[in-house]
């Protein structure tokens, strides 16, 4: 699975900017949710 994304860190916020592969939107948000659980 290939997700083209750029991670921009500003203070506490992590913003993922999707470049392409929008078909994997659900998987992408699941990954983001898992990252937030780790913090």
C-alpha distance matrix in Angstrom:
0.0 3.8 6.5 9.9 12.4 15.7 17.4 21.1 23.4 26.7 29.0 27.3 24.8 21.2 20.0 16.4 16.7 14.0 14.3 12.2 9.3 11.7 10.6 8.2 11.5 12.3 9.3 10.1 13.7 13.3 12.0 14.9 17.3 16.6 17.3 20.5 21.5 21.6 24.0
3.8 0.0 3.8 6.4 9.3 12.7 14.9 18.5 21.2 24.5 27.1 25.8 23.1 19.4 17.9 14.2 14.1 11.3 11.1 9.3 7.3 10.3 10.4 8.5 11.4 13.2 10.6 10.0 13.9 14.4 12.6 14.8 17.7 17.4 17.4 20.5 22.1 22.0 23.9
6.5 3.8 0.0 3.8 6.0 9.5 11.8 15.2 18.0 21.2 23.8 22.6 19.7 16.1 14.3 10.6 10.4 7.7 8.2 7.2 5.9 8.3 9.5 7.4 9.2 11.5 9.4 7.6 11.2 12.6 10.7 12.1 15.4 15.6 15.2 18.0 20.1 20.2 21.7
9.9 6.4 3.8 0.0 3.8 7.0 10.1 13.3 16.5 19.6 22.6 22.0 19.0 15.4 13.2 9.6 8.5 6.1 5.4 5.8 6.7 9.2 11.5 10.2 11.3 14.2 12.7 10.2 13.4 15.3 13.3 13.7 17.4 17.9 16.8 19.3 21.9 21.8 22.7
12.4 9.3 6.0 3.8 0.0 3.7 6.6 9.7 12.8 15.9 18.9 18.3 15.4 11.8 9.6 6.1 5.4 4.7 5.7 7.7 9.2 10.4 13.2 11.6 11.5 14.2 12.9 9.6 12.1 14.3 12.1 11.6 15.4 16.2 14.5 16.7 19.7 19.5 19.9
15.7 12.7 9.5 7.0 3.7 0.0 3.8 6.4 9.8 12.9 16.1 16.1 13.4 10.0 8.0 5.7 5.4 6.9 7.7 10.7 12.7 13.7 16.8 15.1 14.6 17.2 16.0 12.4 14.2 16.5 14.0 12.7 16.5 17.2 14.9 16.7 20.0 19.4 19.2
17.4 14.9 11.8 10.1 6.6 3.8 0.0 3.8 6.4 9.8 12.7 12.5 10.1 6.7 5.9 5.1 6.8 9.3 11.1 14.0 15.5 16.0 18.9 16.8 15.8 17.7 16.4 12.8 13.8 15.8 13.1 11.2 14.7 15.3 12.4 13.9 17.3 16.5 15.9
21.1 18.5 15.2 13.3 9.7 6.4 3.8 0.0 3.8 6.5 9.9 10.5 8.3 5.9 5.3 6.7 8.0 11.3 13.1 16.4 18.4 18.4 21.6 19.8 18.3 20.2 19.4 15.7 16.0 18.3 15.9 13.4 16.5 17.5 14.3 14.9 18.6 17.9 16.4
23.4 21.2 18.0 16.5 12.8 9.8 6.4 3.8 0.0 3.8 6.4 7.2 6.0 4.9 6.6 9.1 11.3 14.6 16.7 19.8 21.5 21.4 24.4 22.2 20.5 21.9 21.0 17.4 17.2 19.1 16.6 13.7 16.3 17.1 13.6 13.6 17.1 16.2 14.1
26.7 24.5 21.2 19.6 15.9 12.9 9.8 6.5 3.8 0.0 3.8 6.0 5.4 6.6 8.1 11.4 13.2 16.9 19.0 22.3 24.2 23.6 26.7 24.8 22.7 24.1 23.6 20.0 19.2 21.3 19.3 16.0 18.1 19.3 15.9 15.2 18.7 18.1 15.4
29.0 27.1 23.8 22.6 18.9 16.1 12.7 9.9 6.4 3.8 0.0 3.8 5.8 8.2 10.8 14.2 16.5 20.0 22.5 25.6 27.1 26.5 29.3 27.1 24.9 25.8 25.3 21.9 20.7 22.4 20.4 17.1 18.5 19.5 16.1 14.7 17.8 17.1 13.9
27.3 25.8 22.6 22.0 18.3 16.1 12.5 10.5 7.2 6.0 3.8 0.0 3.8 6.7 9.9 13.2 16.1 19.3 22.2 24.9 26.0 25.1 27.6 25.2 22.8 23.3 22.8 19.6 18.1 19.4 17.6 14.2 15.2 16.2 13.0 11.2 14.2 13.8 10.5
24.8 23.1 19.7 19.0 15.4 13.4 10.1 8.3 6.0 5.4 5.8 3.8 0.0 3.8 6.3 9.8 12.6 15.8 18.8 21.5 22.6 21.6 24.3 22.0 19.5 20.3 20.0 16.7 15.2 17.1 15.5 11.9 13.3 15.0 12.0 10.4 14.0 14.2 11.6
21.2 19.4 16.1 15.4 11.8 10.0 6.7 5.9 4.9 6.6 8.2 6.7 3.8 0.0 3.8 6.5 9.7 12.8 15.7 18.3 19.3 18.6 21.3 18.9 16.8 17.8 17.2 13.7 12.8 14.7 12.7 9.4 11.7 13.1 10.0 9.6 13.3 13.3 11.5
20.0 17.9 14.3 13.2 9.6 8.0 5.9 5.3 6.6 8.1 10.8 9.9 6.3 3.8 0.0 3.8 6.3 9.6 12.6 15.2 16.7 15.7 18.7 16.9 14.6 16.2 16.1 12.4 11.8 14.5 12.9 9.8 12.6 14.5 12.0 11.9 15.7 16.1 14.8
16.4 14.2 10.6 9.6 6.1 5.7 5.1 6.7 9.1 11.4 14.2 13.2 9.8 6.5 3.8 0.0 3.8 6.2 9.4 11.8 13.0 12.4 15.4 13.5 11.6 13.7 13.3 9.5 9.9 12.7 11.0 8.6 12.1 13.8 11.7 12.6 16.1 16.5 16.1
16.7 14.1 10.4 8.5 5.4 5.4 6.8 8.0 11.3 13.2 16.5 16.1 12.6 9.7 6.3 3.8 0.0 3.8 6.3 9.3 11.4 10.9 14.4 13.4 11.7 14.6 14.6 11.0 11.9 15.1 13.7 11.8 15.3 17.1 15.4 16.3 19.8 20.3 19.9
14.0 11.3 7.7 6.1 4.7 6.9 9.3 11.3 14.6 16.9 20.0 19.3 15.8 12.8 9.6 6.2 3.8 0.0 3.8 5.7 7.7 7.4 10.9 10.3 9.2 12.6 12.6 9.3 11.1 14.3 13.2 12.3 15.7 17.4 16.3 17.7 20.8 21.5 21.7
14.3 11.1 8.2 5.4 5.7 7.7 11.1 13.1 16.7 19.0 22.5 22.2 18.8 15.7 12.6 9.4 6.3 3.8 0.0 3.8 7.2 8.1 11.6 11.7 11.6 15.2 15.0 12.2 14.6 17.5 16.2 15.7 19.2 20.6 19.5 21.2 24.3 24.6 24.9
12.2 9.3 7.2 5.8 7.7 10.7 14.0 16.4 19.8 22.3 25.6 24.9 21.5 18.3 15.2 11.8 9.3 5.7 3.8 0.0 3.8 5.5 8.5 9.2 10.0 13.6 13.5 11.5 14.3 16.9 16.1 16.3 19.6 20.9 20.4 22.3 25.0 25.6 26.4
9.3 7.3 5.9 6.7 9.2 12.7 15.5 18.4 21.5 24.2 27.1 26.0 22.6 19.3 16.7 13.0 11.4 7.7 7.2 3.8 0.0 3.8 5.3 6.0 7.8 11.1 10.8 9.7 12.8 14.8 14.4 15.4 18.3 19.4 19.5 21.7 23.9 24.7 26.0
11.7 10.3 8.3 9.2 10.4 13.7 16.0 18.4 21.4 23.6 26.5 25.1 21.6 18.6 15.7 12.4 10.9 7.4 8.1 5.5 3.8 0.0 3.8 5.3 5.3 9.0 9.9 8.8 11.0 13.6 14.0 14.5 17.0 18.8 19.2 20.7 23.0 24.4 25.5
10.6 10.4 9.5 11.5 13.2 16.8 18.9 21.6 24.4 26.7 29.3 27.6 24.3 21.3 18.7 15.4 14.4 10.9 11.6 8.5 5.3 3.8 0.0 3.8 5.5 8.0 8.9 9.4 11.6 13.4 14.3 15.6 17.6 19.1 20.1 21.8 23.7 25.1 26.7
8.2 8.5 7.4 10.2 11.6 15.1 16.8 19.8 22.2 24.8 27.1 25.2 22.0 18.9 16.9 13.5 13.4 10.3 11.7 9.2 6.0 5.3 3.8 0.0 3.8 5.6 5.4 6.0 8.8 10.0 10.7 12.4 14.4 15.5 16.7 18.6 20.2 21.6 23.4
11.5 11.4 9.2 11.3 11.5 14.6 15.8 18.3 20.5 22.7 24.9 22.8 19.5 16.8 14.6 11.6 11.7 9.2 11.6 10.0 7.8 5.3 5.5 3.8 0.0 3.8 5.5 5.0 6.3 8.7 9.9 10.6 12.4 14.4 15.4 16.7 18.6 20.4 21.7
12.3 13.2 11.5 14.2 14.2 17.2 17.7 20.2 21.9 24.1 25.8 23.3 20.3 17.8 16.2 13.7 14.6 12.6 15.2 13.6 11.1 9.0 8.0 5.6 3.8 0.0 3.8 5.3 5.3 6.3 8.8 9.9 10.6 12.5 14.4 15.5 16.7 18.9 20.7
9.3 10.6 9.4 12.7 12.9 16.0 16.4 19.4 21.0 23.6 25.3 22.8 20.0 17.2 16.1 13.3 14.6 12.6 15.0 13.5 10.8 9.9 8.9 5.4 5.5 3.8 0.0 3.8 5.5 5.0 6.3 8.7 9.9 10.6 12.5 14.4 15.4 17.0 19.2
10.1 10.0 7.6 10.2 9.6 12.4 12.8 15.7 17.4 20.0 21.9 19.6 16.7 13.7 12.4 9.5 11.0 9.3 12.2 11.5 9.7 8.8 9.4 6.0 5.0 5.3 3.8 0.0 3.8 5.4 5.2 6.3 8.7 10.0 10.8 12.6 14.5 15.8 17.4
13.7 13.9 11.2 13.4 12.1 14.2 13.8 16.0 17.2 19.2 20.7 18.1 15.2 12.8 11.8 9.9 11.9 11.1 14.6 14.3 12.8 11.0 11.6 8.8 6.3 5.3 5.5 3.8 0.0 3.8 5.4 4.9 6.1 8.6 9.8 10.5 12.4 14.5 15.8
13.3 14.4 12.6 15.3 14.3 16.5 15.8 18.3 19.1 21.3 22.4 19.4 17.1 14.7 14.5 12.7 15.1 14.3 17.5 16.9 14.8 13.6 13.4 10.0 8.7 6.3 5.0 5.4 3.8 0.0 3.8 5.4 5.1 6.3 8.7 9.9 10.7 12.8 14.8
12.0 12.6 10.7 13.3 12.1 14.0 13.1 15.9 16.6 19.3 20.4 17.6 15.5 12.7 12.9 11.0 13.7 13.2 16.2 16.1 14.4 14.0 14.3 10.7 9.9 8.8 6.3 5.2 5.4 3.8 0.0 3.8 5.4 5.1 6.3 8.8 9.9 10.9 13.1
14.9 14.8 12.1 13.7 11.6 12.7 11.2 13.4 13.7 16.0 17.1 14.2 11.9 9.4 9.8 8.6 11.8 12.3 15.7 16.3 15.4 14.5 15.6 12.4 10.6 9.9 8.7 6.3 4.9 5.4 3.8 0.0 3.8 5.4 5.1 6.3 8.8 10.1 11.2
17.3 17.7 15.4 17.4 15.4 16.5 14.7 16.5 16.3 18.1 18.5 15.2 13.3 11.7 12.6 12.1 15.3 15.7 19.2 19.6 18.3 17.0 17.6 14.4 12.4 10.6 9.9 8.7 6.1 5.1 5.4 3.8 0.0 3.8 5.4 5.1 6.4 8.9 10.3
16.6 17.4 15.6 17.9 16.2 17.2 15.3 17.5 17.1 19.3 19.5 16.2 15.0 13.1 14.5 13.8 17.1 17.4 20.6 20.9 19.4 18.8 19.1 15.5 14.4 12.5 10.6 10.0 8.6 6.3 5.1 5.4 3.8 0.0 3.8 5.4 5.1 6.6 9.1
17.3 17.4 15.2 16.8 14.5 14.9 12.4 14.3 13.6 15.9 16.1 13.0 12.0 10.0 12.0 11.7 15.4 16.3 19.5 20.4 19.5 19.2 20.1 16.7 15.4 14.4 12.5 10.8 9.8 8.7 6.3 5.1 5.4 3.8 0.0 3.8 5.4 5.3 6.9
20.5 20.5 18.0 19.3 16.7 16.7 13.9 14.9 13.6 15.2 14.7 11.2 10.4 9.6 11.9 12.6 16.3 17.7 21.2 22.3 21.7 20.7 21.8 18.6 16.7 15.5 14.4 12.6 10.5 9.9 8.8 6.3 5.1 5.4 3.8 0.0 3.8 5.4 5.4
21.5 22.1 20.1 21.9 19.7 20.0 17.3 18.6 17.1 18.7 17.8 14.2 14.0 13.3 15.7 16.1 19.8 20.8 24.3 25.0 23.9 23.0 23.7 20.2 18.6 16.7 15.4 14.5 12.4 10.7 9.9 8.8 6.4 5.1 5.4 3.8 0.0 3.8 5.5
21.6 22.0 20.2 21.8 19.5 19.4 16.5 17.9 16.2 18.1 17.1 13.8 14.2 13.3 16.1 16.5 20.3 21.5 24.6 25.6 24.7 24.4 25.1 21.6 20.4 18.9 17.0 15.8 14.5 12.8 10.9 10.1 8.9 6.6 5.3 5.4 3.8 0.0 3.8
24.0 23.9 21.7 22.7 19.9 19.2 15.9 16.4 14.1 15.4 13.9 10.5 11.6 11.5 14.8 16.1 19.9 21.7 24.9 26.4 26.0 25.5 26.7 23.4 21.7 20.7 19.2 17.4 15.8 14.8 13.1 11.2 10.3 9.1 6.9 5.4 5.5 3.8 0.0
